[in-house]
Amino acid sequence: MDPATLAGLILLLGVVVGIVFSVPIAIVIGSATFLAAIPLLGMEQAVLVTAQRMFTGINSFPLLAIPLFVLAGVIMNNGGIAARLVDAAKVLTGRMPASLAQTNIVANSLFGAVSGAAVAAAAAVGNVMNGRMVTEGYDRRFAAAVNVASAPSGMLVPPSNTFIVYSLVSSTSIAALFMAGLFPGLLWAIACMVVVYLYARKQPGKLKSTERVSVRQGLRIIWRAVPSLLMIVIVVGGILGGQFTATESAAIAVVYCLLLSALYRTIKVRELPGILLDAGRTTAIVMLLVGVSTALSFVMSFARIPDIISDAVLGFTDSSVVVLILMMVILIVVGTFMDPTPAILIFVPIFLPIVTEFGIDPVHFGAMVVMNLSLGVITPPVGNVLFVGARLANLRIEPVITKLWPFLLAILLALFVVVFVPQISLWLPQTMGLM
């Protein structure tokens, strides 16, 4: 057996065995990469090259935006921002059927956009909304499912850490990707709202909120939330206007969040070390995933695995529709076992040359990939948002999943609309002259 084939088998078996035995995905990827490099390079070179590639993978100035956005999200999560955004969302959805559930969806979209993290959105908004929804007569399982299903919409709405990772792999404009994710993110939220509306139709009169807000109160509540939402305007507007890079905008976001928390008096100085530690833990996980995934990409390239897959796909069909469906199915399956960051670092270098061969724009493909992989954070067995949402509702994941599947079907339908209607993701960046 030639070394390249042996390396491919080692990679495949290493990942499968690691997942079966619930080994952390970073350890799985790192171990499989090192073992696969041995038949290609020899033991001594495998050790050296794997370590070098891991360091090279994280030694990137644009990647500094990720820990800074993570820190900004943690500050906002601890700074009382969620309650203000929930109140503002309640004003916007107060007259809709199942208004509290609709409020949860809108609040998750707002907080996810501000914090850039689906887990942070599910935790912050769920803490505020779960009790309210159960008190108003909602099934606890359905309340948890609404929170879980809507949280990832913020991963698409700018600013988004996932798009930053895709930009590094694909050499695509971050500004264009940010704008490309806006409408797919809104489509995700709308899909969830439609499911809630249909759910409310089956229970007429049961899920009407008892709270009523006057016009004056509503304007006051929205005004209180404006400073939090301004962060999106400052960060994204600065990038689009060319005033600063994504990394610089992330630093500005941290400073802005600190000033906002000081203004609200929601964070004490003695709490800052814990906030930094929390952000550091998340950053360490993300950077380890980036490092081992970069090493894996190198080993796969050295073994010509991307070329083999590309030739096989192009030899199998000449239809761009079939290719896109095949890739979306693969990414959906991969997303259930792997976080979006390593999945992008591993599969985008393989798939991107194929889609460009069919004339598919890398920005459009980026929106497809990020939306697809965002599904994985709410599906078992590795869906961290699913586990967080279930824990907040004091439920096991099984009863939550029974109420989650209609949302998954609606989001899947929205995904295929984004896949086959390119202008949903391309219209805004093209109109703004970013492409």
Residue pairs with C-beta under 8 A, 6 or more apart in sequence:
1 9
3 39
3 40
3 303
4 40
4 303
4 304
4 305
6 39
7 36
7 37
7 39
7 40
7 299
7 302
7 303
8 36
8 303
8 305
10 32
10 35
10 36
10 39
11 32
11 33
11 36
11 296
11 299
11 300
11 305
13 32
14 28
14 31
14 32
14 35
14 36
15 28
15 29
15 32
18 25
18 27
18 28
18 31
18 32
19 25
19 28
19 337
23 31
25 289
25 337
25 338
25 339
25 342
25 382
26 285
26 288
26 289
26 292
26 342
29 289
29 292
29 293
29 296
29 342
29 346
30 50
30 54
30 288
30 291
30 292
30 295
32 296
33 50
33 292
33 295
33 296
33 299
34 46
34 47
34 50
34 295
36 299
36 303
37 45
37 46
37 49
37 50
37 299
37 302
38 46
40 46
40 299
40 302
40 303
41 49
41 302
49 295
49 298
50 295
50 299
53 291
53 294
53 295
53 298
54 291
54 292
54 294
54 295
55 291
56 294
57 290
57 291
57 293
57 294
57 295
57 345
58 287
58 290
58 291
58 294
60 168
61 247
62 164
62 167
62 168
62 174
62 245
62 246
62 247
63 164
63 168
63 287
63 290
64 247
64 250
65 161
65 164
65 246
65 247
65 249
65 250
66 161
66 164
66 165
66 250
66 283
66 286
66 287
67 279
67 280
67 283
67 286
67 287
68 247
68 250
68 251
68 253
68 254
69 116
69 159
69 161
69 164
69 250
69 253
70 116
70 117
70 161
70 279
70 282
70 283
70 286
71 254
71 275
71 276
71 279
71 283
72 115
72 116
72 231
72 250
72 253
72 254
72 256
72 257
73 114
73 115
73 116
73 117
73 120
73 279
74 120
74 275
74 278
74 279
74 282
75 254
75 257
75 258
75 261
75 267
75 275
76 82
76 111
76 114
76 115
76 120
76 124
76 228
76 257
76 260
76 261
77 115
77 120
77 123
77 124
78 261
78 266
78 267
78 271
78 275
79 257
79 260
79 261
79 264
79 266
79 267
80 261
80 264
80 266
81 111
81 114
81 124
81 228
81 260
82 107
82 111
82 124
82 125
82 127
82 128
83 128
84 221
84 224
84 225
84 228
85 107
85 110
85 111
85 114
85 125
85 225
85 228
85 229
86 103
86 104
86 107
86 125
86 128
86 129
87 221
87 224
87 225
88 107
88 110
88 221
88 222
88 224
88 225
88 229
89 103
89 104
89 106
89 107
89 110
90 99
90 100
90 103
90 107
90 209
90 211
90 213
90 221
91 213
91 218
91 221
91 222
92 103
92 106
93 99
93 102
93 103
93 106
94 103
94 209
94 211
94 212
94 213
94 218
96 102
96 197
97 196
97 197
97 200
97 201
97 207
97 208
98 138
98 196
98 197
98 199
98 200
98 207
99 207
99 208
99 209
100 129
100 132
100 133
100 136
100 138
100 207
100 209
101 133
101 138
101 142
101 143
101 146
101 196
101 199
101 200
101 207
102 193
102 196
102 197
103 129
104 125
104 129
104 133
104 143
104 146
104 147
104 150
105 146
105 150
105 153
105 189
105 192
105 193
105 196
106 189
107 125
107 128
107 129
108 121
108 122
108 125
108 147
108 150
108 151
108 153
108 154
108 189
109 150
109 153
109 154
109 157
109 185
109 186
109 189
110 154
110 225
110 229
111 120
111 121
111 124
111 125
111 154
112 118
112 120
112 121
112 151
112 152
112 153
112 154
112 155
112 157
113 154
113 157
113 158
113 159
113 185
113 232
114 154
114 228
114 229
114 231
114 232
115 121
115 124
115 154
116 154
116 155
116 159
116 160
116 161
117 154
117 155
117 161
118 151
118 152
118 154
118 155
118 374
118 377
118 385
119 151
119 377
119 384
119 385
119 388
121 151
121 154
122 147
122 148
122 151
122 385
122 388
122 389
122 392
123 388
123 392
125 147
125 151
126 144
126 147
126 388
126 389
126 392
126 393
127 392
129 143
129 147
130 140
130 143
130 144
130 147
130 392
130 393
133 143
133 146
134 140
134 143
136 207
136 209
136 210
137 206
137 207
138 207
139 403
140 393
140 394
140 395
141 393
141 395
141 399
141 400
141 402
141 403
142 199
142 403
143 393
144 389
144 390
144 392
144 393
144 395
144 400
144 403
145 389
145 400
145 403
145 404
145 407
146 192
146 196
146 407
147 389
147 392
147 393
148 378
148 385
148 386
148 388
148 389
148 390
148 400
148 404
148 407
149 192
149 195
149 378
149 404
149 407
149 408
149 411
150 188
150 189
150 192
150 407
151 377
151 378
151 385
151 389
152 188
152 374
152 375
152 377
152 378
152 385
153 185
153 186
153 188
153 189
153 192
154 160
154 185
155 162
155 185
155 340
155 370
155 374
155 377
156 181
156 182
156 184
156 185
156 188
156 367
156 370
156 371
156 374
157 181
157 182
157 185
157 186
158 178
158 179
158 181
158 182
158 232
158 235
158 236
159 178
159 232
159 235
159 236
159 239
159 246
159 249
159 250
159 253
160 177
160 178
160 181
160 370
161 286
161 341
162 340
162 341
162 344
162 370
162 373
162 374
163 174
163 177
163 178
163 181
163 366
163 370
164 174
164 246
165 290
165 340
165 341
165 344
165 345
166 172
166 177
166 344
166 348
166 366
166 369
166 370
167 173
167 174
167 177
167 246
167 366
169 344
169 345
169 348
169 349
169 352
170 348
170 352
170 362
170 365
170 366
172 362
172 363
172 366
173 363
173 429
173 434
173 435
174 239
174 246
175 239
175 240
175 429
175 434
176 363
176 429
176 434
176 435
177 363
177 366
177 367
177 429
178 236
178 239
178 240
179 240
179 428
179 429
179 432
179 434
180 363
180 364
180 366
180 367
180 425
180 426
180 428
180 429
181 367
181 370
181 371
181 425
182 428
183 424
183 425
183 427
183 428
184 367
184 370
184 371
184 414
184 418
184 424
184 425
187 414
187 417
187 418
187 424
188 371
188 374
188 411
188 414
190 414
191 407
191 410
191 411
191 413
191 414
192 407
192 410
192 411
194 410
195 406
195 407
195 410
198 406
199 406
200 207
213 221
227 260
227 263
228 260
230 256
231 253
231 256
231 257
231 260
234 249
234 252
234 253
234 256
235 249
235 250
235 252
235 253
236 249
238 244
238 248
238 249
238 252
239 245
239 246
239 249
240 432
240 434
244 252
258 267
261 267
267 275
286 341
289 339
289 341
289 342
289 345
290 341
290 342
290 345
292 342
293 341
293 342
293 345
293 346
294 345
296 342
296 345
296 346
297 345
297 346
297 349
300 306
300 346
300 349
300 350
301 349
305 350
306 349
306 350
306 353
309 350
310 350
310 353
310 354
310 357
313 323
313 326
313 354
314 354
314 357
317 323
320 355
320 358
320 359
320 360
321 420
323 354
323 355
323 358
324 355
324 360
324 368
324 419
324 420
327 351
327 354
327 355
328 368
328 372
328 415
328 416
328 419
330 347
331 343
331 347
331 369
331 372
331 373
332 372
332 375
332 376
334 343
334 347
334 373
334 376
335 343
335 372
335 373
335 374
335 375
335 376
335 377
335 379
336 376
336 379
336 380
336 381
336 382
336 383
337 376
337 381
337 382
338 346
338 376
338 382
339 376
339 377
339 382
339 384
340 370
340 373
340 374
340 376
340 377
343 373
343 376
344 369
344 370
344 373
347 369
348 369
351 365
351 369
352 362
352 365
355 362
355 365
356 362
360 422
361 422
361 426
361 435
363 425
363 426
363 429
363 435
364 422
364 425
364 426
367 418
367 424
367 425
368 415
368 418
368 419
368 425
371 414
371 415
371 418
372 415
375 408
375 411
375 412
375 415
376 382
376 383
377 383
377 384
377 385
377 386
378 385
378 386
378 389
378 404
378 408
379 386
379 408
380 386
380 397
380 401
386 397
386 400
386 401
386 404
387 397
389 400
390 396
390 397
390 400
393 400
417 424
418 424
418 425
426 435
429 435
